[in-house]
């Protein structure tokens, strides 16, 4: 009457595999606790504390936030990968990336800014804004190699004595 069998992973709500098949196009944000396999097109944000696999025909136009990602397809937007981001030879990435580890196969297209972080992480917006602030601070600091100093003509010793 009572079973000692535990429910299988796919029977536990929110922890099974989610699949967006080739030929499927979704617009909107997706949040799940389970693993994702994307072979279709998603225009929006995908958030999961698990792994995401984007197949050769898979496309995300928006933000991807997950633990690990294995990408063969295309992502245009923001990637926030806490663990490892693996880009296969057919991958095409455009945008901004924050990840703990990055693995890129030869042939992958990676046109993105990349910030490598490990350990505790805040949200991506805070990281990127602080990164931009650091860049601005570096640009505005006076360095000993300032070009304006180089463009000034030095006076000869005779001109300085007169």
PAZAPA-4460 file (N, C-alpha, C; in steps of 0.05 Angstrom, whole numbers, plus 32768, in hexadecimal, padded with zeros to 4 digits):
% residues 162
    n_x    n_y    n_z   ca_x   ca_y   ca_z    c_x    c_y    c_z   seq   type   mol
   8010   7FE8   8000   8000   8000   8000   8011   8019   8000     1      X     A
   8026   801A   8012   8038   8031   8012   8051   8029   8004     2      X     A
   805C   803A   7FF4   8074   8034   7FE5   808C   8042   7FF1     3      X     A
   80A2   8034   7FF2   80BB   8040   7FFB   80CA   804E   7FE4     4      X     A
   80BF   804C   7FCC   80CD   8058   7FB6   80CB   8077   7FB7     5      X     A
   80E2   8084   7FB3   80E2   80A1   7FB2   80D9   80AA   7F96     6      X     A
   80CD   80C1   7F94   80C5   80CB   7F7A   80DE   80D0   7F68     7      X     A
   80DB   80C9   7F4F   80F1   80CE   7F3C   80F4   80EC   7F38     8      X     A
   810B   80F4   7F2F   8111   8111   7F2B   80FC   811E   7F1A     9      X     A
   80F3   8111   7F05   80DF   811D   7EF3   80C4   8120   7F00    10      X     A
   80BF   8111   7F16   80A5   8113   7F24   80A6   8128   7F39    11      X     A
   80BD   8131   7F41   80BF   8146   7F55   80BA   8161   7F47    12      X     A
   80A7   8171   7F51   80A1   818A   7F43   80B9   819C   7F42    13      X     A
   80BD   81A7   7F2A   80D1   81BC   7F27   80EE   81B3   7F25    14      X     A
   80F4   8198   7F26   8110   8190   7F24   8115   817F   7F0B    15      X     A
   8102   817A   7EFB   8106   816A   7EE3   8112   817A   7ECD    16      X     A
   8114   816D   7EB6   8120   817A   7E9E   810A   818A   7E8F    17      X     A
   8111   81A2   7E87   8100   81B3   7E76   810C   81B3   7E5B    18      X     A
   80FC   81B1   7E46   8106   81B0   7E2B   80F6   81C3   7E19    19      X     A
   8104   81D4   7E0B   80F8   81E5   7DF6   8103   81DA   7DDC    20      X     A
   80F1   81CD   7DCD   80FA   81BF   7DB4   80FE   81D2   7D9D    21      X     A
   810D   81C8   7D89   8111   81D7   7D70   80F6   81DD   7D63    22      X     A
   80F3   81F5   7D5A   80DA   81FD   7D4E   80C7   820C   7D61    23      X     A
   80CF   820D   7D7B   80BF   821A   7D8F   80CB   8236   7D94    24      X     A
   80BA   824A   7D96   80C3   8265   7D9B   80B3   8270   7DB2    25      X     A
   80C1   8278   7DC8   80B4   8283   7DDF   80BC   82A0   7DE3    26      X     A
   80A9   82B1   7DEC   80AF   82CC   7DF3   80A6   82D0   7E10    27      X     A
   80B9   82D8   7E21   80B3   82DC   7E3D   80C9   82D1   7E4E    28      X     A
   80C6   82D5   7E68   80DA   82CC   7E7B   80D3   82B0   7E86    29      X     A
   80E7   829F   7E8A   80E4   8284   7E93   80F4   8280   7EAD    30      X     A
   80E7   8276   7EC1   80F4   826F   7EDA   80ED   8253   7EE2    31      X     A
   8102   8243   7EE9   80FD   8227   7EF0   8113   821E   7F03    32      X     A
   810D   8209   7F12   8121   81FD   7F23   812F   81E6   7F16    33      X     A
   8126   81DE   7EFE   8131   81C7   7EF1   8145   81CD   7EDB    34      X     A
   8150   81B8   7ED0   8164   81B9   7EBA   8155   81C1   7EA1    35      X     A
   8163   81D0   7E8F   8157   81D9   7E75   8167   81CF   7E5E    36      X     A
   8159   81C6   7E49   8164   81C0   7E2F   8155   81D2   7E1B    37      X     A
   8163   81E4   7E0D   8156   81F7   7DFB   8160   81F2   7DDF    38      X     A
   814D   81EA   7DCE   8153   81E6   7DB1   8143   81FA   7DA0    39      X     A
   8130   8208   7DAD   8120   821C   7DA0   812A   8238   7DA5    40      X     A
   8118   824B   7DA3   811F   8267   7DA6   8110   8273   7DBE    41      X     A
   811F   8281   7DCF   8113   828E   7DE6   811B   82AC   7DE5    42      X     A
   8106   82BD   7DE4   810B   82DA   7DE6   8102   82E2   7E01    43      X     A
   8115   82E4   7E14   810F   82EB   7E2F   8125   82E0   7E41    44      X     A
   8120   82E0   7E5B   8134   82D8   7E6E   812E   82BB   7E78    45      X     A
   8144   82AC   7E7B   8142   8291   7E86   8152   8290   7EA0    46      X     A
   8144   8287   7EB5   8151   8286   7ED0   814C   826A   7EDC    47      X     A
   8162   825D   7EE4   8160   8243   7EF2   8179   823F   7F03    48      X     A
   8176   8232   7F1A   818D   822C   7F2A   819B   8213   7F21    49      X     A
   8194   8209   7F0A   819E   81EF   7EFF   81AE   81F4   7EE6    50      X     A
   81B2   81E0   7ED6   81C1   81E1   7EBD   81AF   81E8   7EA5    51      X     A
   81BB   81F6   7E92   81AD   81FC   7E79   81BE   81F3   7E62    52      X     A
   81B2   81E4   7E4F   81BF   81DC   7E37   81B1   81E9   7E20    53      X     A
   81C0   81F7   7E0F   81B4   8203   7DF7   81BF   81F4   7DDF    54      X     A
   81AD   81E6   7DD1   81B6   81D6   7DBA   81BD   81E7   7DA2    55      X     A
   81C5   81DA   7D8C   81CE   81E9   7D74   81B9   81FB   7D69    56      X     A
   81A0   81F4   7D6B   818A   8205   7D60   817F   8217   7D75    57      X     A
   8189   8216   7D8E   817E   8226   7DA4   8188   8242   7DA3    58      X     A
   8176   8255   7DAB   817C   8272   7DAB   816F   827E   7DC4    59      X     A
   817E   828E   7DD3   8173   829F   7DE8   817A   82BB   7DE2    60      X     A
   8165   82CC   7DE0   8169   82E9   7DDD   815E   82F5   7DF7    61      X     A
   8171   82FB   7E09   8169   8305   7E23   817F   82FD   7E37    62      X     A
   8177   82F8   7E50   818A   82F1   7E64   8188   82D3   7E6C    63      X     A
   819E   82C7   7E72   819F   82AC   7E7C   81AE   82AC   7E96    64      X     A
   81A0   82A2   7EAB   81AC   82A0   7EC6   81A9   8283   7ECF    65      X     A
   81C0   8275   7ED4   81BE   8259   7EDC   81D8   8251   7EEA    66      X     A
   81D9   8238   7EF3   81F1   822E   7F00   8207   8227   7EEC    67      X     A
   8201   8217   7ED8   8214   820F   7EC3   8205   8211   7EA8    68      X     A
   8214   8217   7E93   8208   8218   7E78   821B   820B   7E64    69      X     A
   820F   81FC   7E51   821D   81EF   7E3B   820F   81F9   7E22    70      X     A
   821D   8209   7E12   8211   8217   7DFC   821D   820E   7DE1    71      X     A
   820B   8205   7DCF   8212   81FF   7DB4   8205   8213   7DA1    72      X     A
   81F0   8220   7DAA   81E0   8232   7D9A   81E8   824F   7D9E    73      X     A
   81D4   8261   7DA1   81D9   827D   7DA0   81CC   828B   7DB9    74      X     A
   81DB   829E   7DC4   81D0   82AE   7DDA   81D8   82CB   7DD4    75      X     A
   81C3   82DD   7DD4   81C7   82F9   7DD1   81BC   8306   7DEA    76      X     A
   81CE   8310   7DFB   81C4   831D   7E13   81D8   8319   7E2A    77      X     A
   81CD   8314   7E42   81DD   8312   7E5A   81DD   82F6   7E64    78      X     A
   81F5   82EC   7E69   81F8   82D1   7E75   8203   82D4   7E91    79      X     A
   81F6   82C9   7EA5   81FF   82C9   7EC1   8201   82AC   7EC9    80      X     A
   8219   82A0   7EC7   821D   8284   7ECB   822E   8281   7EE4    81      X     A
   8223   8276   7EF9   8231   8274   7F13   8248   8260   7F12    82      X     A
   8245   824B   7F03   8259   8236   7F01   8269   8238   7EE7    83      X     A
   8266   8224   7ED6   8275   8222   7EBD   8264   8228   7EA5    84      X     A
   826F   8239   7E93   8263   823F   7E79   8274   8231   7E65    85      X     A
   8268   821D   7E57   8276   820E   7E42   826B   8216   7E27    86      X     A
   827D   8220   7E16   8275   8228   7DFB   827F   8214   7DE7    87      X     A
   826D   8207   7DD9   8275   81F3   7DC4   827D   8202   7DAB    88      X     A
   8288   81F4   7D98   8293   8200   7D7F   827D   820F   7D6F    89      X     A
   8264   8207   7D71   824F   8214   7D62   8242   822B   7D72    90      X     A
   824B   8231   7D8A   823E   8246   7D9A   8244   8262   7D8F    91      X     A
   8230   8274   7D93   8232   8290   7D8B   8227   82A1   7DA3    92      X     A
   8239   82AF   7DB0   8232   82BF   7DC7   8237   82DC   7DC2    93      X     A
   8223   82ED   7DC7   8225   830A   7DC4   8219   8317   7DDC    94      X     A
   8228   8328   7DEA   821D   8336   7E01   8230   8338   7E18    95      X     A
   8226   8332   7E30   8236   8334   7E49   8235   831A   7E58    96      X     A
   824C   8312   7E63   824E   82F8   7E70   825B   82FC   7E8C    97      X     A
   824F   82F0   7EA0   825B   82ED   7EBA   825A   82CF   7EC1    98      X     A
   8272   82C3   7EC6   8273   82A7   7ECB   8289   82A0   7EDE    99      X     A
   8287   8288   7EEA   829C   827E   7EFC   82B3   8272   7EEC   100      X     A
   82AC   8262   7ED8   82C0   8255   7EC6   82B6   8257   7EAA   101      X     A
   82C9   8258   7E97   82C2   825A   7E7B   82D2   8245   7E6B   102      X     A
   82C4   8235   7E5B   82D1   8222   7E49   82C8   8227   7E2D   103      X     A
   82DA   822D   7E1A   82D3   8234   7DFF   82E1   8221   7DEC   104      X     A
   82D1   8213   7DDB   82DC   8202   7DC6   82E4   8214   7DAE   105      X     A
   82F9   820B   7D9F   8300   821A   7D87   82E8   821B   7D74   106      X     A
   82E4   8232   7D68   82CE   8236   7D56   82B6   8245   7D62   107      X     A
   82B5   8246   7D7C   829F   8255   7D89   82A3   8273   7D84   108      X     A
   828C   8281   7D81   828D   829E   7D7E   8286   82AB   7D99   109      X     A
   8298   82BB   7DA4   8294   82C7   7DBE   8298   82E5   7DBC   110      X     A
   8283   82F4   7DB6   8285   8311   7DB4   8276   831D   7DCD   111      X     A
   8284   831C   7DE3   8278   8325   7DFC   828D   8330   7E0F   112      X     A
   8283   8340   7E22   8294   8348   7E38   8291   8331   7E4C   113      X     A
   82A7   832A   7E5A   82A6   8314   7E6C   82B3   831B   7E86   114      X     A
   82A5   8314   7E9C   82AE   8319   7EB7   82AF   82FE   7EC5   115      X     A
   82C7   82F6   7ECE   82CA   82DC   7EDB   82C7   82E0   7EF9   116      X     A
   82B5   82D2   7F06   82B1   82D4   7F23   82AD   82B9   7F2E   117      X     A
   82B6   82B5   7F47   82B2   829C   7F55   82A8   82A3   7F71   118      X     A
   829D   8290   7F7F   8293   8294   7F9A   8279   82A3   7F9B   119      X     A
   8275   82B3   7FB0   825C   82C1   7FB3   8258   82D6   7F9D   120      X     A
   8240   82D8   7F93   823B   82EA   7F7D   8221   82F9   7F82   121      X     A
   8222   8313   7F7B   8209   8322   7F7B   81FD   8321   7F5F   122      X     A
   81E8   8330   7F5A   81DB   832E   7F40   81ED   833A   7F2A   123      X     A
   81E7   8333   7F12   81F8   833B   7EFB   81F8   835A   7EF7   124      X     A
   81E2   8367   7EFC   81E1   8384   7EF7   81F5   8392   7F0A   125      X     A
   81F7   838A   7F23   820A   8397   7F35   8227   8392   7F2C   126      X     A
   822D   837A   7F23   8248   8374   7F1A   8250   8385   7F01   127      X     A
   823D   8386   7EEE   8243   8394   7ED6   8245   83B2   7EDB   128      X     A
   8234   83BD   7EEC   8235   83DA   7EF2   824F   83E1   7F01   129      X     A
   8258   83CF   7F13   8270   83D5   7F22   8288   83D2   7F0F   130      X     A
   8287   83C0   7EFB   829C   83BD   7EE8   829E   83D6   7ED7   131      X     A
   8287   83E1   7ECF   8287   83FA   7EBF   8292   8411   7ECF   132      X     A
   828B   8413   7EE9   8295   8428   7EFA   82B4   8426   7EFC   133      X     A
   82BE   840E   7EFF   82DB   840B   7F00   82E9   8414   7EE7   134      X     A
   82DD   840E   7ECF   82E8   8417   7EB6   82E8   8436   7EB5   135      X     A
   82D3   8442   7EBD   82D1   8460   7EBD   82E6   846C   7ED0   136      X     A
   82EA   8460   7EE7   82FD   846A   7EFB   8319   8468   7EEF   137      X     A
   831F   8453   7EE1   833A   844F   7ED5   833E   8464   7EBF   138      X     A
   8329   846A   7EAF   832B   847D   7E9A   8330   8499   7EA4   139      X     A
   8323   84A0   7EBB   8325   84BB   7EC5   833D   84C1   7ED6   140      X     A
   834C   84AC   7EDF   8363   84B0   7EEF   837A   84BC   7EDE   141      X     A
   838A   84CE   7EEB   83A1   84D9   7EDD   83B8   84C5   7EE0   142      X     A
   83C3   84BE   7ECA   83DA   84AB   7ECA   83F3   84BA   7EC2   143      X     A
   840A   84AF   7EC9   8423   84BC   7EC1   8428   84B9   7EA2   144      X     A
   8417   84AA   7E95   841A   84A6   7E79   8404   84B5   7E69   145      X     A
   83FC   84CC   7E74   83E7   84DC   7E68   83F1   84E7   7E4D   146      X     A
   83E2   84E4   7E38   83EA   84EE   7E1D   83EC   850C   7E1C   147      X     A
   83DD   851B   7E2C   83DE   8538   7E2B   83FA   8542   7E34   148      X     A
   8407   8534   7E46   8422   853C   7E4E   8435   8537   7E37   149      X     A
   8431   8522   7E28   8443   851B   7E12   8441   852F   7DFB   150      X     A
   842A   853B   7DF7   8426   854E   7DE1   8432   8569   7DE6   151      X     A
   8439   8570   7DFE   8444   858A   7E04   8462   858A   7DFB   152      X     A
   846A   85A0   7DEF   8486   85A2   7DE6   8497   85AA   7DFD   153      X     A
   84AC   859A   7E03   84BE   85A2   7E19   84CF   85B9   7E11   154      X     A
   84D4   85CB   7E25   84E5   85E2   7E20   8502   85DA   7E21   155      X     A
   8512   85E6   7E11   852E   85E0   7E12   853A   85ED   7E2B   156      X     A
   8553   85E6   7E32   8560   85F1   7E4A   8564   860F   7E47   157      X     A
   8569   8619   7E2F   856E   8636   7E2B   8554   8645   7E30   158      X     A
   853D   863A   7E27   8523   8648   7E2B   851B   8648   7E48   159      X     A
   8522   8633   7E57   851B   8631   7E73   852B   8645   7E84   160      X     A
   8544   864A   7E7C   8556   865D   7E8B   854E   867A   7E86   161      X     A
   8543   8681   7E70   853C   869D   7E6B   8523   86A6   7E77   162      X     A
***
